[in-house]
Amino acid sequence: MERSARILATKKLQPNQRQYLLNAGLSVTEADFIGIRYKPFKAEGIKGNLIFTSQNGFKAFLENNESDRYKDRKIFCVGQKTRDGIVSEGYNVIAFSDYAEELSAIIIQDFANENFTFLSGNIRRDTLPEALKKAGIVFNEIEVYETVLTPHKITSPVDGLLFFSPSGVVSYLKENNITNQVCFCIGTTTAQALQNVTENIIVANKPSIENVIIQCINYYKNY
């Protein structure tokens, strides 16, 4: 390896995640390109089973002083990490999947006669609520957090970019251009945010930060 490939992660990584990249001989820079602001909400607005499509939604829910009252509710969520976080707090996850499309299909097939409350962020895809609405499932939605863009101007050269959300892509592009960099994306929705910008896109096999890192390491191992 003549020089280390230079990687920019568009969110701060955990120390062990960063170490994976360093152990592979990569040079790593990190910056948080989005932030999260929790929103106060009235817990009595929760009508039935709970749906979370992100870890941030569940963390925002826990900020409510009455969240413990809902430990007996069925919970449906997107993402293994989201599921693990919910279970670790003593809540009951009935079903989870890697993508909102899959989760909505499970709900429609097996729980169509039940009521749901979707605890969401201000920037969320229409996939799940539209699917539930089309299937005639009774649900309401409570916005419990806001995604805030926090752009940074990156002045040092970068070979690879790690993206973990469409919002991260939008924030990065506010201050920076993508030319010949390789973009490693956590999922197809994040990749779609780049489709008019570059064709140098590699999507993780599984929507997790670790898998994004694995894709990056595999790509650059013969760099």
C-alpha positions as CSV (number, residue, x, y, z in Angstrom):
1,M,0.0,0.0,0.0
2,E,1.7,3.2,-1.2
3,R,-0.5,5.4,1.0
4,S,-3.6,5.0,3.1
5,A,-7.0,5.5,1.5
6,R,-8.5,8.6,3.2
7,I,-12.0,7.9,4.6
8,L,-14.6,10.4,5.8
9,A,-17.4,9.1,8.1
10,T,-20.3,11.5,8.1
11,K,-21.1,10.7,11.7
12,K,-18.9,10.1,14.7
13,L,-18.1,6.4,15.0
14,Q,-17.8,4.3,18.1
15,P,-14.1,3.7,19.1
16,N,-14.2,0.0,18.0
17,Q,-15.8,1.0,14.7
18,R,-13.1,3.5,14.0
19,Q,-10.5,1.0,15.0
20,Y,-11.7,-1.5,12.4
21,L,-10.9,1.0,9.7
22,L,-7.5,2.0,11.2
23,N,-6.5,-1.7,11.6
24,A,-7.2,-2.1,7.8
25,G,-4.7,0.6,7.1
26,L,-7.2,3.4,6.3
27,S,-6.9,7.0,7.3
28,V,-10.1,8.1,9.1
29,T,-11.8,11.5,9.6
30,E,-15.2,11.8,11.3
31,A,-17.8,14.6,11.6
32,D,-21.4,14.6,12.6
33,F,-23.3,16.0,9.6
34,I,-26.7,15.7,11.3
35,G,-28.0,16.3,14.8
36,I,-31.1,15.3,16.6
37,R,-33.5,17.5,18.6
38,Y,-36.1,15.7,20.8
39,K,-39.6,17.2,20.8
40,P,-41.9,17.1,23.8
41,F,-45.1,15.2,23.2
42,K,-48.2,14.1,25.1
43,A,-48.1,10.4,25.9
44,E,-51.9,10.2,26.0
45,G,-51.7,10.5,22.2
46,I,-50.4,6.9,22.1
47,K,-53.3,4.8,21.0
48,G,-52.1,1.3,20.5
49,N,-49.0,-0.7,19.5
50,L,-45.9,1.3,19.0
51,I,-43.9,1.6,15.8
52,F,-40.3,3.0,15.6
53,T,-38.3,3.2,12.4
54,S,-35.1,4.5,14.0
55,Q,-33.2,4.4,17.2
56,N,-33.7,8.2,17.5
57,G,-37.5,7.7,17.6
58,F,-37.2,5.3,20.6
59,K,-34.6,7.5,22.4
60,A,-37.0,10.5,22.0
61,F,-39.9,8.4,23.3
62,L,-37.8,7.6,26.4
63,E,-37.4,11.3,27.1
64,N,-41.1,11.4,28.0
65,N,-41.6,10.8,31.8
66,E,-44.6,8.5,31.1
67,S,-42.8,6.2,28.7
68,D,-42.6,3.4,31.4
69,R,-46.4,3.1,31.3
70,Y,-46.1,1.5,27.9
71,K,-43.9,-1.4,28.6
72,D,-46.7,-3.8,28.1
73,R,-47.4,-2.5,24.6
74,K,-46.4,-4.5,21.5
75,I,-43.6,-2.8,19.7
76,F,-42.7,-3.0,16.0
77,C,-39.4,-1.5,14.7
78,V,-37.0,-1.2,11.9
79,G,-33.4,-2.2,12.4
80,Q,-31.5,-4.8,14.6
81,K,-29.8,-2.0,16.6
82,T,-33.2,-0.3,17.2
83,R,-34.7,-3.6,18.4
84,D,-31.7,-4.3,20.7
85,G,-32.0,-0.9,22.3
86,I,-35.7,-1.3,22.9
87,V,-35.4,-4.8,24.4
88,S,-32.5,-3.6,26.6
89,E,-34.9,-1.1,28.2
90,G,-37.4,-3.8,29.0
91,Y,-39.9,-3.3,26.2
92,N,-41.6,-6.0,24.2
93,V,-40.6,-6.1,20.5
94,I,-43.0,-8.3,18.6
95,A,-41.5,-7.9,15.1
96,F,-38.6,-6.1,13.4
97,S,-37.1,-5.9,10.0
98,D,-34.3,-4.2,8.2
99,Y,-36.5,-2.0,6.1
100,A,-39.8,-0.2,6.5
101,E,-41.3,-2.0,3.5
102,E,-40.8,-5.3,5.2
103,L,-42.1,-4.2,8.5
104,S,-45.3,-2.7,7.0
105,A,-45.9,-6.1,5.2
106,I,-45.6,-8.0,8.5
107,I,-48.1,-5.6,10.2
108,I,-50.6,-5.8,7.3
109,Q,-50.4,-9.6,7.1
110,D,-50.5,-10.5,10.8
111,F,-51.8,-7.5,12.8
112,A,-54.2,-5.7,10.5
113,N,-57.0,-5.6,13.1
114,E,-54.9,-3.8,15.7
115,N,-54.2,-0.1,16.3
116,F,-50.8,1.6,16.1
117,T,-49.0,4.7,17.0
118,F,-46.0,5.6,14.8
119,L,-43.4,7.7,16.7
120,S,-41.5,9.4,14.0
121,G,-39.1,12.2,13.1
122,N,-39.7,15.3,11.0
123,I,-37.8,13.8,8.0
124,R,-39.3,10.4,7.5
125,R,-40.2,8.4,4.4
126,D,-43.8,7.9,3.5
127,T,-43.3,4.2,2.9
128,L,-44.7,2.8,6.1
129,P,-47.6,5.2,6.8
130,E,-48.7,5.1,3.2
131,A,-48.7,1.3,3.3
132,L,-50.8,1.2,6.5
133,K,-53.2,3.8,5.2
134,K,-53.7,1.9,1.9
135,A,-54.4,-1.3,3.9
136,G,-57.0,0.4,6.1
137,I,-55.0,-0.1,9.3
138,V,-55.9,2.3,12.1
139,F,-52.9,4.3,13.2
140,N,-51.9,7.8,14.3
141,E,-48.5,9.5,14.1
142,I,-46.6,11.5,16.7
143,E,-43.5,13.5,15.7
144,V,-41.1,13.0,18.6
145,Y,-37.8,14.4,17.1
146,E,-36.3,16.6,14.5
147,T,-33.3,15.9,12.3
148,V,-31.1,19.0,12.1
149,L,-28.6,19.4,9.3
150,T,-25.1,20.4,10.5
151,P,-22.9,20.8,7.4
152,H,-19.1,21.0,7.5
153,K,-16.7,22.2,4.8
154,I,-14.1,19.4,4.3
155,T,-10.9,20.8,3.0
156,S,-8.6,17.8,3.1
157,P,-8.7,15.3,0.2
158,V,-11.0,12.3,0.6
159,D,-11.1,8.9,-1.2
160,G,-14.1,7.3,0.4
161,L,-17.3,8.7,2.0
162,L,-19.4,6.8,4.5
163,F,-23.0,7.8,4.5
164,F,-25.6,6.6,7.1
165,S,-28.8,8.4,6.1
166,P,-30.3,10.5,3.3
167,S,-30.1,13.5,5.6
168,G,-26.4,13.0,6.0
169,V,-26.0,13.1,2.2
170,V,-28.0,16.3,1.9
171,S,-26.0,17.9,4.7
172,Y,-22.6,16.9,3.2
173,L,-23.6,18.3,-0.3
174,K,-24.5,21.7,1.2
175,E,-20.8,22.5,1.7
176,N,-18.9,19.9,-0.4
177,N,-18.9,18.3,-3.9
178,I,-18.6,14.6,-4.8
179,T,-16.2,14.0,-7.8
180,N,-14.4,10.7,-7.9
181,Q,-14.9,9.6,-4.3
182,V,-16.5,6.2,-3.6
183,C,-19.6,6.5,-1.5
184,F,-20.4,3.7,0.9
185,C,-24.1,3.8,2.0
186,I,-26.0,2.1,4.8
187,G,-29.0,1.3,2.7
188,T,-30.9,1.8,-0.6
189,T,-32.7,4.9,0.6
190,T,-29.4,6.6,1.4
191,A,-28.0,5.5,-2.0
192,Q,-31.0,7.0,-3.7
193,A,-30.1,10.4,-2.3
194,L,-26.8,10.2,-4.3
195,Q,-28.1,8.8,-7.6
196,N,-28.1,12.2,-9.3
197,V,-24.7,13.0,-8.0
198,T,-22.4,10.0,-8.6
199,E,-22.4,6.4,-9.8
200,N,-19.6,5.5,-7.4
201,I,-21.9,4.0,-4.9
202,I,-21.6,0.8,-2.8
203,V,-24.5,-0.2,-0.6
204,A,-24.1,-2.3,2.5
205,N,-25.4,-5.9,2.4
206,K,-27.1,-5.2,5.7
207,P,-28.2,-1.8,7.0
208,S,-25.7,-1.4,9.8
209,I,-22.7,0.8,10.5
210,E,-20.5,-2.2,10.8
211,N,-21.5,-3.5,7.4
212,V,-20.8,-0.1,5.8
213,I,-17.3,-0.3,7.4
214,I,-16.9,-3.9,6.1
215,Q,-17.7,-2.8,2.5
216,C,-15.2,0.0,2.8
217,I,-12.5,-2.2,4.1
218,N,-13.1,-4.9,1.4
219,Y,-13.0,-2.2,-1.3
220,Y,-9.7,-0.8,-0.2
221,K,-7.9,-3.9,0.9
222,N,-6.0,-4.0,-2.4
223,Y,-5.7,-0.3,-2.7
